[in-house]
Amino acid sequence: MAQTGSDTRFVGSIPELYDSLFVPLIFEPYARGMAQRVAGLAPQRVLETAAGTGVLTRAMLQVLPTEVVVIATDLNPPMLARAAQVGTCRPVQWQAADAMQLPFDDQSFDLVVCQFGVMFFPDKPHAFAEARRVLRPGGTLLFTAWDRIEDNEFTDTVTQALARMFPDDPPRFMARVPHGYFDRDQIARDLVAGGFDAVSQIETISLRSRAESAYVPAVAFCQGSPLRSEIEARTGGNVVDATAVCAEAISQQFGSGPVDGKIQAHVVSVTR
């Protein structure tokens, strides 16, 4: 599926809402496990791409020895600014960088890690080739990608609710980008095209997403992600109204009190 210019726009109030609502909703549950995987690899130099507001960065710094160098990068300076504002338990280097053209020397990292960023890369094999270039021999590329939207319940509910609200032109950002790169065979092919060996580990992991009310995920999706731009671009698109519609849909399916939904993603590991 082709991406649009708005698919990678994390600007305005989005970074703050993303970090305060989206991160605990769907990203923190995976960050803890990813950080443990990183620690198990015992790297000395770590490059994180598409770090966003730093949820995985913070988790890694809590479990890695203090001598391990971590450089956390993202294409969007506003996201890194939010990450720096939130802070970390020890110093880390935040750097604006494009995963499609990494500004680092060949063979300069033991590990390249990316949590839920590869789906945004316009040319996945090229991004994988860049990761391989900066990895030392024996180094590891470790990343996560969301599984299909039907296996991520809040996301699917929001997408269906917005399709009913805008039947002539439904906002499809969530299905098109975050959940548009779920095919395990395609991921394996892209890794090979990027120069990695055919053997890679792809593990599908289901977790739970929880919030104190249906309103929290509704705001997170409709106001704390590029989905907001798609809503606002529709005729009569009012993000407040869309949030209310999605909150009602989530409430109807998951209850009027605290809500709990399935999330599912692939964890991919491949060695240079």
N, C-alpha and C positions, 0 to 999 in steps of 0.2 A: 504494500500500500504506500502511495506517495505521501510524504510529509508536506506540511505547509509551513510558512514562515512563523506562524503563531505557535507551532508545536513546541518550540524551544524557548519561548518568551516567558521567563520567570522574572517579572518586573513589578514595579509598584508595590502593592500590599501583598502580593503573592508570596515572596520569600518568608515573611513573618507568619502568615497563616499556614503556609506549607510546614514550617518548622514547628509551630505550636500545636497544630491539629493533625496534619497528615503524617508527620514523623512518628508520633506515638501510636497512631492508628494502624499503619501498615508497614512502616520501615524499621522501627525499633525491634519488633519481634524477630526480624531476620538479621539485624545488625549484631545482636549478641552472639548468635551462632556463627556468623561470618568471622567475627573477631576471634573466636576460639579456633576456627580453622586457620586463620592467619598466624596465630601464635604457635599452632602446631607445626607450621612450616619453618619456624625459627629463622625468619629473614633478618638481614642486617640493614637493607635499604628497601623501603616500600614506596611505590608510587600508587596513589589512588587517583583514578580518573572519574569524572562526573560525580564529585564528592558532594554536590548539593550544599546543604546547610550543615554538613559534618556529622551526621548521626553515626555512620560507620567509623569515621575518623576518631570520634570521642570513644567509641567502644574499643577500637584497637589500642589506643593510647593507654587505656586502663589495664590491658593485659600484656602488652609488649614491654620488654625490658627498656629502661630509660636510654640505653645507648643506641637503640634502633632508630634510624632516621626515617621519618615519615614525611613525604611531600604530598599534600592533598590539593588536587587541581579540579577546576570546573570551567566550563565555557562561559558561565554567567557570573560576572563580578558581583551583582547584587546578592546572589546566593552565598558567595564566599564572604561577603561583608556581614551577612547575617551569621554565618558560621563563626567568624572572628568575634562578633559581638557576644554570642553565647559563650564562647571560650572553651578551653580544654584543660585537662588536669595537668598538662605539661606543654611546653612550647611545641608548636608544629609549624611547618612552612605552608602557608596558603598561597596558591599561585594560579592566576588565570591562565588556562591552557586549553587548547583544542585537542581532543583525543585523536582527531584525524591527522594532526601534524604536531606531534609531541616535541617540545623544545628541550630535549635531553639527549645526551650522548648515547651511542650504541652501547649495549651490554653494561648499563649503569645501575640496574636494579635487580634484586633477587625475586621480587614479587610485584606484579601489577594487579591491583584489585579494583573492582568496580561493582558497586551495588545498585542495580536497577538503572543503569545508564546506557547499556549497549543498545537498548531499543530505540534510542534517540539518534544513534550514529547513522548518518545517511548512507554510508558505504561500510557495512560491517566487515567484510574481508580486509579492506584497507585499514580500518581501525585495529583489527587483530594483528595485521602485519606490523603496524606501528608499535603495538604492545610487544610483539616478539622482538622487534629491533632493539628496544631498550632493555630487554631481559638478558641477563647473563645465561650462558649455557647451564641447563639444569634448573633455571628459574621457572616460576609458575605464573600463569595467568589464571586468576580466580574471579568469577563474576556471577551475578544473579540476573535472571530475566523472568518476568511474570509469565505464568502459564495462561492458558486461554481465559477469556473474560468470564465464561460461564462457571469457572472454578473459583472465582473471586466474587463473593456474593454481594457485598456492598457496591462494588464497581458495576456489576451487572444490573443491579436494581436501579442505580442512578442513571445508567445509560438507557435502560428501557423507559424510565419515567420521563426523561428528556425527549425520547423519541415520540412519546405520546403528546408531549407539550408542543413539539415542533415537528408534526408529522410530514410536512412537505420538505423539510431540510434538517433532519435530526443531527445534533452534534455527535460526532463519532470519534472524538479525540482519544478517549480511553481505549476503545476497541482498536483504533487505527495505530496508535503508537505504543503506549505502555503494554498493551496486551496483543500487539501485532507481531510479536517475535517469539512465539511459543513453540514452534515446530522443532522438536529435538533433532530430527534429521537435517533440517536446514541449518541449525546452529553448527552441527558437526561438519557439514559441507563448507560453511563459511570459515570455520577454523582451519580446515585443510587449505582452502583458497588463500588464507592469510599466512600460510607457511608452516603451520603446526602439523604434527603427525596425525594420522587418522584416529589414533586411540585417544579418547578424552573421556573424562568422567562427568556424567550428567545425572544428577540426583534430583528427583522431584520431591519437594517438601511442602506439606500442608501444615499451616498454623492457624491461629484464631486472631481475629481483629475485634477489639472491644472498645466501646465508648460509653460514656455515661448517659447518652441519649441519642436518638435518631438525628437530632439537629447537628451534632458534631460531625459525623461523616458527610452530611449534606453540605455544610459550610466548607469542609475540607475539599471536597470534589469540585463544587461549583465556584468557590472563591479562592482556593489555595492551589490551583493548578492551571495550566494553559487551557483547560476546558472552559474557564471563565471567558476567554477571548472568543471562543466559538459561540457561547451563549449570547454574549453582547453583540455579536455580528449578525444574529438572526433578527428578522423583522419582529418588533415587539419584544425583543430579547431583554428581559430585566433579570439581573442576576439574583435580586432579592426574591422575586417571584419563583424563579427556578429553584432556588434553595428551599423554599417552602414546599414546592411540589415534590422535590426529592426527599425531604424530611418526612413528608406524609407517606410516601411510598415505602421508605425504610421502616417507618413505624408500623405500617400495616403488615409488613412481612416479618419483622423481628420483634415487635412489641413496643409499648409506649414508654417503658422504663429503660434501663441499661440494655444495650444491644450487643450482639455477639455474632460474628459472621466468619465464614471460612475464607482464608486467603491461601493461595498456592503459587509456588514459583519453582524454577529450575536453578540449581546451584551447579555451576560448570567449572571444572578444573582441568587444565591442560599444561603440560610441561614442555619447555623449549628444548 
